[in-house]
Amino acid sequence: MGKPEVLPLAAEPLPTSTSSPPPTRSTSTSRARLAALLVLLPLAFWLSFPRHELDHLSWRAPTQGDRPVSILGASCPVQTEPKNVGPDWRPEQDDAYKQRAIERLQGAVRIPTESYDDMAGPEDPRFDIMGDLHGYLEKTFPRVWATLDVETVQKWGLLLTWKGSDDKLKPVVLMAHQDVVPVNPSTVDQWTYPPFDAHLDESGWIWGRGTADCKNTLIGLFAALDKLIEDDFKPSRTIILSSGFDEEIGGHRSAAYLASTLESRYGKDGVALVLDEGFTGVDTAYGVPFARFGMAEKGAVSVKLEVLTTGGHSSVPLSAHTGIGVLAQCITALEAHPSEPLLQTGNPMLQQLQCAADHGEVDKSWRRRIRNPKQWKKLGREMAREDPIMRAFLGTTQAVDLIEGGVKLNALPEYAAASVNYRIDFLSTVNETLERISSILEPVVAALNLTFSAYGSHKDVDNNVVRLSMVDTSAIESAPLTPTDGGAWDLMTGTTRHIWPGAVVAPSGMIANTDTKYSWPLSRNIYRFVPGSLELIKAFHTVDERIHIDAHLSGIRFFYKLLRNTEGWQAE
């Protein structure tokens, strides 16, 4: 962007003729008087005119708040033109297909593929229900099973490959997991309809566990592939469907192996695009249709605090704080020092807010503030204070989720413990988080005259000690940021803006974790997205989970068109 235009403060002198004779003395005097008048008359006019009448005439160079931000990692990305290659299928206009789509999703939801935290490997018999789902998929989508190369990885992971005609083109990987969050038995009676009945109500809602997360996506992908095969589509670029069976419990039993299998075949950065589930879709925001892609994913780590103190009868406390009191002091210190929310370059929320300023209907003063980098720190704090979801997007969060201590009312506790979960800022690291926790607790423990064993620093001390440890396998680094330009961005935004005309496409992020955490070596272009309105997809992970059939059909149409649009697409 060029410098603001600057108007001249005074006119340049007119050029003089070199052939004119030098003025005489009298002529010079007359010209001097005339020059004085030319200076004084405008000055007198200016002084006699009311000052406020001139204010609207004054010229002001544009400030930062008057124009879109042009900073790498902070500006709204280019809005790609809608992309529509090949037939434009509209499943929502076909009543017979709509009924078939309903029945296909209902059948998958009725298979209770719940996964539990204490499950072992794929040989755990509780995973056998995945076999029922595989059988259902093969029966429901026989064309897909017959056309694509179907493999199982780690027994229940599915890898379906539709080989393209051009081996030089990097493949596209589409992901959706098979497992669902368990239904808490104590909440079954709170459901409007039984959680695995897949009830269709008269308004078009399908109720049941997995309708939102994420059998709608799994069935939507199979449905799109099935329609493409029916239409005699022949891909030039290889298309892969990767489906794990333990996403809700970490993904390390299946998604990790699926990703490593793909890396072994296609190499590091050997995939053009990875698309998986997300928490953001297409809805009205800032007065306009907004489609938000998950371009980043927060990291995570959990720590455990353990307090070991001398026991005894509760009638004789040994100090001002029992072990539980010490634990409470530590928790209080952590909660009194949360990480600062930061609206900063690189955070996808900042780019999303710039898109709101550039394309949305927003307050003028807010637009000026969000376009002024000097305002970002203060504005971030204000937004985080007003909205816990915004707070989660702008920094590392902590939640004390588990606590235990004591065995009897009249016995001093010899052991007390708490577990704390951290979701790490998009731009931070696991080590940075662990070091910060330790720095907060160290002076607290020292003031209580106890030993502080941070991450095993005093393993030999087993009494009057506060131990801080990282929970095994809990550490997940924040994901690399997906670029907001290039071929993958053009394909995703162009397809989205075709399905949802006029939509503004903006970056967002995942504040939870997905199976894409194992796909980082495969591609720089990892997207997390729900192709539908979140007003029509409700109650993720809780009572009365449900989806409206319109949202399911929009997802099918999106996947179909996305794959159609790969024809002639230059990703590399």
BAFIFI-642254 format. One record per residue (C-alpha): x, y, z; residue in one letter; residue number from 1. Coordinates in steps of 0.05 Angstrom, whole numbers. Example, Ala and Ser with C-alpha at 12.3 -4.5 7.8 and 13.67 -1.06 7.14 Angstrom:
! BAFIFI-642254
246,-90,156,A,1 .
273,-21,143,S,2 .
//
This chain:
! BAFIFI-642254
0,0,0,M,1 .
28,69,-20,G,2 .
37,128,26,K,3 .
-24,172,38,P,4 .
-30,228,-12,E,5 .
-2,294,16,V,6 .
-30,359,-11,L,7 .
20,416,-23,P,8 .
20,470,31,L,9 .
33,527,-19,A,10 .
33,535,-94,A,11 .
98,529,-131,E,12 .
123,597,-159,P,13 .
108,608,-232,L,14 .
167,604,-279,P,15 .
195,671,-302,T,16 .
217,688,-372,S,17 .
292,695,-379,T,18 .
283,743,-437,S,19 .
246,797,-397,S,20 .
286,860,-382,P,21 .
303,875,-309,P,22 .
249,917,-275,P,23 .
260,990,-261,T,24 .
262,1018,-190,R,25 .
190,1044,-192,S,26 .
163,980,-220,T,27 .
197,941,-165,S,28 .
163,984,-112,T,29 .
95,974,-142,S,30 .
105,899,-146,R,31 .
126,897,-73,A,32 .
63,932,-51,R,33 .
20,885,-94,L,34 .
55,825,-64,A,35 .
40,850,7,A,36 .
-34,858,-11,L,37 .
-36,788,-40,L,38 .
-11,760,26,V,39 .
-52,804,74,L,40 .
-120,801,40,L,41 .
-129,725,44,P,42 .
-104,728,116,L,43 .
-156,780,134,A,44 .
-210,740,100,F,45 .
-190,677,138,W,46 .
-190,714,206,L,47 .
-258,744,193,S,48 .
-291,677,176,F,49 .
-322,636,233,P,50 .
-272,580,248,R,51 .
-324,525,256,H,52 .
-349,539,185,E,53 .
-281,517,158,L,54 .
-274,452,196,D,55 .
-310,411,143,H,56 .
-262,438,91,L,57 .
-200,414,125,S,58 .
-163,355,92,W,59 .
-141,296,135,R,60 .
-95,241,113,A,61 .
-127,171,121,P,62 .
-110,138,188,T,63 .
-101,64,203,Q,64 .
-174,57,222,G,65 .
-199,82,155,D,66 .
-172,26,112,R,67 .
-165,-49,117,P,68 .
-105,-77,153,V,69 .
-49,-101,108,S,70 .
-5,-142,155,I,71 .
14,-214,142,L,72 .
-23,-258,191,G,73 .
-70,-202,213,A,74 .
-110,-182,152,S,75 .
-173,-212,121,C,76 .
-154,-261,66,P,77 .
-174,-250,-6,V,78 .
-246,-272,-21,Q,79 .
-239,-321,-79,T,80 .
-291,-321,-134,E,81 .
-343,-377,-130,P,82 .
-319,-441,-162,K,83 .
-366,-489,-198,N,84 .
-336,-543,-242,V,85 .
-381,-595,-274,G,86 .
-454,-610,-257,P,87 .
-485,-570,-200,D,88 .
-522,-623,-160,W,89 .
-577,-598,-113,R,90 .
-597,-657,-67,P,91 .
-643,-613,-25,E,92 .
-688,-605,-87,Q,93 .
-698,-680,-95,D,94 .
-750,-706,-45,D,95 .
-734,-779,-59,A,96 .
-660,-767,-47,Y,97 .
-676,-727,16,K,98 .
-713,-787,45,Q,99 .
-656,-833,26,R,100 .
-606,-787,61,A,101 .
-649,-786,124,I,102 .
-652,-862,126,E,103 .
-577,-870,113,R,104 .
-559,-824,171,L,105 .
-611,-855,217,Q,106 .
-582,-924,205,G,107 .
-512,-902,224,A,108 .
-535,-866,287,V,109 .
-572,-929,311,R,110 .
-505,-965,316,I,111 .
-478,-944,384,P,112 .
-404,-937,369,T,113 .
-386,-908,437,E,114 .
-314,-902,458,S,115 .
-290,-899,530,Y,116 .
-228,-870,561,D,117 .
-207,-937,592,D,118 .
-209,-975,526,M,119 .
-144,-1011,508,A,120 .
-122,-1025,437,G,121 .
-165,-1046,378,P,122 .
-172,-1116,407,E,123 .
-214,-1088,464,D,124 .
-281,-1124,453,P,125 .
-319,-1059,464,R,126 .
-292,-1036,396,F,127 .
-325,-1095,361,D,128 .
-387,-1052,349,I,129 .
-345,-1017,295,M,130 .
-353,-1081,254,G,131 .
-428,-1070,253,D,132 .
-417,-1000,227,L,133 .
-370,-1025,172,H,134 .
-422,-1076,151,G,135 .
-475,-1022,149,Y,136 .
-431,-976,106,L,137 .
-416,-1032,57,E,138 .
-489,-1051,51,K,139 .
-513,-978,45,T,140 .
-460,-955,-4,F,141 .
-442,-1015,-46,P,142 .
-418,-972,-104,R,143 .
-366,-939,-60,V,144 .
-343,-1007,-33,W,145 .
-337,-1035,-103,A,146 .
-302,-974,-135,T,147 .
-253,-952,-82,L,148 .
-196,-992,-52,D,149 .
-220,-1007,19,V,150 .
-169,-1023,73,E,151 .
-172,-1031,148,T,152 .
-117,-1003,192,V,153 .
-110,-1024,264,Q,154 .
-169,-1071,253,K,155 .
-224,-1018,255,W,156 .
-194,-957,220,G,157 .
-219,-947,149,L,158 .
-177,-923,91,L,159 .
-213,-916,25,L,160 .
-173,-895,-37,T,161 .
-202,-873,-103,W,162 .
-141,-873,-148,K,163 .
-135,-814,-195,G,164 .
-112,-817,-267,S,165 .
-52,-771,-255,D,166 .
0,-797,-205,D,167 .
37,-731,-206,K,168 .
-20,-696,-170,L,169 .
-21,-697,-94,K,170 .
-82,-731,-65,P,171 .
-138,-700,-24,V,172 .
-154,-730,44,V,173 .
-224,-725,75,L,174 .
-232,-746,147,M,175 .
-289,-766,194,A,176 .
-288,-811,255,H,177 .
-333,-870,270,Q,178 .
-337,-867,346,D,179 .
-383,-824,389,V,180 .
-382,-797,459,V,181 .
-416,-844,508,P,182 .
-485,-827,533,V,183 .
-483,-818,608,N,184 .
-533,-869,636,P,185 .
-556,-819,688,S,186 .
-579,-771,633,T,187 .
-617,-819,588,V,188 .
-684,-797,617,D,189 .
-667,-725,600,Q,190 .
-666,-738,525,W,191 .
-728,-717,487,T,192 .
-721,-781,446,Y,193 .
-677,-842,462,P,194 .
-605,-826,443,P,195 .
-596,-883,393,F,196 .
-666,-884,362,D,197 .
-647,-831,310,A,198 .
-717,-803,315,H,199 .
-740,-756,258,L,200 .
-788,-704,283,D,201 .
-840,-667,241,E,202 .
-795,-606,234,S,203 .
-738,-645,201,G,204 .
-692,-656,261,W,205 .
-657,-722,270,I,206 .
-643,-734,344,W,207 .
-588,-779,371,G,208 .
-517,-788,393,R,209 .
-470,-777,334,G,210 .
-517,-736,291,T,211 .
-473,-675,303,A,212 .
-407,-708,320,D,213 .
-394,-735,270,C,214 .
-434,-788,234,K,215 .
-467,-733,194,N,216 .
-398,-720,164,T,217 .
-381,-793,156,L,218 .
-446,-809,120,I,219 .
-442,-744,81,G,220 .
-374,-763,53,L,221 .
-398,-832,33,F,222 .
-460,-802,1,A,223 .
-419,-752,-40,A,224 .
-372,-807,-64,L,225 .
-432,-851,-82,D,226 .
-464,-795,-124,K,227 .
-398,-781,-160,L,228 .
-392,-854,-178,I,229 .
-464,-855,-202,E,230 .
-449,-794,-245,D,231 .
-390,-832,-276,D,232 .
-339,-782,-247,F,233 .
-267,-802,-259,K,234 .
-219,-765,-213,P,235 .
-153,-741,-241,S,236 .
-128,-730,-169,R,237 .
-130,-788,-119,T,238 .
-185,-780,-66,I,239 .
-177,-812,2,I,240 .
-227,-822,59,L,241 .
-193,-834,126,S,242 .
-236,-855,185,S,243 .
-211,-870,255,G,244 .
-249,-906,310,F,245 .
-223,-871,373,D,246 .
-223,-796,360,E,247 .
-263,-782,423,E,248 .
-210,-816,465,I,249 .
-148,-786,433,G,250 .
-141,-820,366,G,251 .
-74,-854,381,H,252 .
-103,-924,369,R,253 .
-124,-908,298,S,254 .
-116,-838,270,A,255 .
-42,-838,285,A,256 .
-33,-903,245,Y,257 .
-77,-879,188,L,258 .
-35,-816,182,A,259 .
31,-854,185,S,260 .
6,-902,131,T,261 .
-10,-843,85,L,262 .
58,-811,100,E,263 .
93,-876,82,S,264 .
58,-876,14,R,265 .
58,-802,-5,Y,266 .
115,-774,35,G,267 .
122,-712,79,K,268 .
78,-656,52,D,269 .
53,-706,1,G,270 .
-21,-688,8,V,271 .
-53,-627,-25,A,272 .
-108,-617,26,L,273 .
-135,-648,90,V,274 .
-206,-634,111,L,275 .
-235,-657,178,D,276 .
-292,-640,226,E,277 .
-294,-573,260,G,278 .
-334,-529,308,F,279 .
-347,-474,257,T,280 .
-394,-472,198,G,281 .
-434,-422,157,V,282 .
-480,-374,194,D,283 .
-500,-301,195,T,284 .
-449,-260,234,A,285 .
-434,-186,233,Y,286 .
-497,-177,191,G,287 .
-473,-221,133,V,288 .
-465,-295,117,P,289 .
-399,-317,148,F,290 .
-363,-383,133,A,291 .
-307,-397,183,R,292 .
-252,-447,170,F,293 .
-211,-478,227,G,294 .
-142,-458,204,M,295 .
-109,-473,271,A,296 .
-118,-518,331,E,297 .
-100,-504,403,K,298 .
-51,-549,439,G,299 .
-65,-583,505,A,300 .
-33,-609,567,V,301 .
-57,-633,635,S,302 .
-19,-630,700,V,303 .
-29,-664,767,K,304 .
-17,-631,834,L,305 .
-4,-678,893,E,306 .
5,-657,965,V,307 .
36,-706,1014,L,308 .
34,-686,1087,T,309 .
38,-719,1156,T,310 .
-27,-749,1180,G,311 .
-57,-752,1249,G,312 .
-120,-739,1288,H,313 .
-159,-679,1263,S,314 .
-165,-653,1335,S,315 .
-92,-633,1331,V,316 .
-77,-598,1264,P,317 .
-2,-596,1253,L,318 .
-2,-529,1216,S,319 .
-47,-474,1191,A,320 .
-63,-515,1129,H,321 .
-78,-588,1122,T,322 .
-56,-622,1057,G,323 .
-124,-603,1028,I,324 .
-113,-531,1050,G,325 .
-44,-531,1016,V,326 .
-76,-557,953,L,327 .
-128,-503,957,A,328 .
-74,-450,963,Q,329 .
-41,-477,901,C,330 .
-105,-478,861,I,331 .
-122,-408,884,T,332 .
-54,-383,861,A,333 .
-64,-415,792,L,334 .
-133,-385,784,E,335 .
-109,-317,807,A,336 .
-57,-316,751,H,337 .
-91,-336,686,P,338 .
-54,-326,621,S,339 .
-66,-259,589,E,340 .
-114,-259,529,P,341 .
-77,-232,468,L,342 .
-107,-207,403,L,343 .
-43,-213,362,Q,344 .
-16,-226,293,T,345 .
-21,-299,276,G,346 .
-84,-312,316,N,347 .
-138,-332,267,P,348 .
-190,-295,308,M,349 .
-155,-229,292,L,350 .
-161,-244,217,Q,351 .
-234,-263,226,Q,352 .
-247,-196,261,L,353 .
-212,-160,204,Q,354 .
-260,-194,156,C,355 .
-317,-169,199,A,356 .
-289,-98,194,A,357 .
-277,-104,119,D,358 .
-342,-138,99,H,359 .
-391,-138,157,G,360 .
-440,-90,187,E,361 .
-403,-65,249,V,362 .
-399,-3,291,D,363 .
-354,50,260,K,364 .
-315,62,324,S,365 .
-303,-13,333,W,366 .
-280,-17,260,R,367 .
-229,37,273,R,368 .
-204,2,335,R,369 .
-196,-67,304,I,370 .
-158,-36,246,R,371 .
-110,-1,293,N,372 .
-55,-47,318,P,373 .
-44,-2,378,K,374 .
-114,-19,402,Q,375 .
-108,-95,396,W,376 .
-82,-109,466,K,377 .
-136,-69,501,K,378 .
-191,-93,454,L,379 .
-170,-166,465,G,380 .
-176,-158,541,R,381 .
-245,-126,534,E,382 .
-272,-180,488,M,383 .
-244,-236,531,A,384 .
-276,-206,593,R,385 .
-344,-203,560,E,386 .
-345,-271,525,D,387 .
-315,-337,551,P,388 .
-313,-366,481,I,389 .
-273,-306,457,M,390 .
-229,-315,518,R,391 .
-215,-386,496,A,392 .
-195,-362,426,F,393 .
-147,-310,452,L,394 .
-103,-348,500,G,395 .
-86,-409,541,T,396 .
-144,-431,586,T,397 .
-141,-472,650,Q,398 .
-194,-514,683,A,399 .
-188,-551,750,V,400 .
-228,-613,733,D,401 .
-211,-667,784,L,402 .
-198,-664,858,I,403 .
-190,-715,914,E,404 .
-164,-718,985,G,405 .
-175,-748,1053,G,406 .
-207,-813,1074,V,407 .
-241,-797,1140,K,408 .
-273,-737,1173,L,409 .
-231,-741,1236,N,410 .
-165,-757,1203,A,411 .
-116,-707,1175,L,412 .
-107,-720,1101,P,413 .
-41,-751,1082,E,414 .
-54,-744,1008,Y,415 .
-92,-693,966,A,416 .
-91,-684,891,A,417 .
-121,-643,835,A,418 .
-116,-647,760,S,419 .
-116,-585,716,V,420 .
-128,-583,641,N,421 .
-97,-530,596,Y,422 .
-116,-513,525,R,423 .
-55,-479,497,I,424 .
-57,-415,456,D,425 .
-50,-423,381,F,426 .
18,-388,384,L,427 .
46,-420,448,S,428 .
78,-487,466,T,429 .
72,-543,517,V,430 .
139,-525,549,N,431 .
120,-452,556,E,432 .
56,-472,591,T,433 .
90,-521,639,L,434 .
143,-470,657,E,435 .
91,-418,672,R,436 .
52,-465,718,I,437 .
116,-481,757,S,438 .
135,-407,763,S,439 .
67,-391,795,I,440 .
68,-448,845,L,441 .
141,-445,867,E,442 .
135,-383,912,P,443 .
69,-408,941,V,444 .
100,-474,962,V,445 .
162,-440,988,A,446 .
120,-394,1032,A,447 .
87,-455,1063,L,448 .
156,-483,1079,N,449 .
145,-546,1037,L,450 .
187,-579,984,T,451 .
167,-565,913,F,452 .
180,-624,866,S,453 .
167,-596,797,A,454 .
166,-649,743,Y,455 .
207,-699,784,G,456 .
259,-650,811,S,457 .
256,-681,882,H,458 .
233,-752,870,K,459 .
263,-776,935,D,460 .
220,-731,979,V,461 .
156,-766,1000,D,462 .
129,-722,1057,N,463 .
114,-648,1065,N,464 .
121,-641,991,V,465 .
80,-612,933,V,466 .
90,-651,869,R,467 .
75,-623,801,L,468 .
74,-672,743,S,469 .
50,-674,672,M,470 .
-5,-726,659,V,471 .
23,-779,612,D,472 .
3,-773,538,T,473 .
-34,-708,551,S,474 .
16,-662,515,A,475 .
-6,-638,447,I,476 .
29,-580,413,E,477 .
-11,-526,379,S,478 .
-21,-541,306,A,479 .
18,-506,251,P,480 .
-23,-449,221,L,481 .
-56,-465,155,T,482 .
-39,-413,101,P,483 .
-95,-365,82,T,484 .
-74,-363,9,D,485 .
-53,-410,-46,G,486 .
-88,-466,-83,G,487 .
-120,-501,-24,A,488 .
-149,-436,2,W,489 .
-176,-420,-67,D,490 .
-209,-488,-73,L,491 .
-241,-486,-5,M,492 .
-264,-414,-9,T,493 .
-287,-419,-81,G,494 .
-329,-480,-66,T,495 .
-358,-450,-3,T,496 .
-377,-385,-38,R,497 .
-412,-425,-92,H,498 .
-454,-466,-43,I,499 .
-468,-404,0,W,500 .
-470,-344,-48,P,501 .
-445,-280,-18,G,502 .
-412,-313,42,A,503 .
-351,-280,72,V,504 .
-298,-334,85,V,505 .
-255,-321,146,A,506 .
-203,-359,187,P,507 .
-222,-389,254,S,508 .
-191,-442,298,G,509 .
-207,-505,337,M,510 .
-204,-495,413,I,511 .
-213,-570,422,A,512 .
-172,-624,387,N,513 .
-185,-668,326,T,514 .
-152,-726,292,D,515 .
-115,-677,247,T,516 .
-62,-671,301,K,517 .
-31,-733,270,Y,518 .
-35,-705,199,S,519 .
14,-647,206,W,520 .
69,-683,167,P,521 .
21,-695,109,L,522 .
4,-624,89,S,523 .
8,-551,107,R,524 .
-65,-544,84,N,525 .
-107,-573,140,I,526 .
-178,-549,147,Y,527 .
-229,-562,202,R,528 .
-300,-544,179,F,529 .
-373,-563,186,V,530 .
-405,-549,118,P,531 .
-472,-527,145,G,532 .
-506,-478,192,S,533 .
-491,-490,265,L,534 .
-561,-464,279,E,535 .
-582,-530,249,L,536 .
-532,-574,286,I,537 .
-542,-575,361,K,538 .
-517,-603,428,A,539 .
-449,-631,412,F,540 .
-429,-682,466,H,541 .
-491,-672,508,T,542 .
-565,-687,518,V,543 .
-610,-679,457,D,544 .
-555,-679,404,E,545 .
-589,-668,337,R,546 .
-582,-644,266,I,547 .
-632,-616,217,H,548 .
-636,-652,151,I,549 .
-622,-587,113,D,550 .
-554,-582,146,A,551 .
-538,-655,129,H,552 .
-558,-643,56,L,553 .
-516,-580,51,S,554 .
-457,-621,76,G,555 .
-467,-674,23,I,556 .
-473,-621,-31,R,557 .
-409,-587,-7,F,558 .
-368,-651,-8,F,559 .
-394,-668,-77,Y,560 .
-377,-600,-106,K,561 .
-309,-597,-71,L,562 .
-288,-661,-105,L,563 .
-317,-638,-171,R,564 .
-277,-574,-165,N,565 .
-211,-612,-159,T,566 .
-215,-624,-235,E,567 .
-165,-577,-266,G,568 .
-146,-550,-197,W,569 .
-73,-530,-191,Q,570 .
-57,-543,-118,A,571 .
19,-545,-122,E,572 .
//
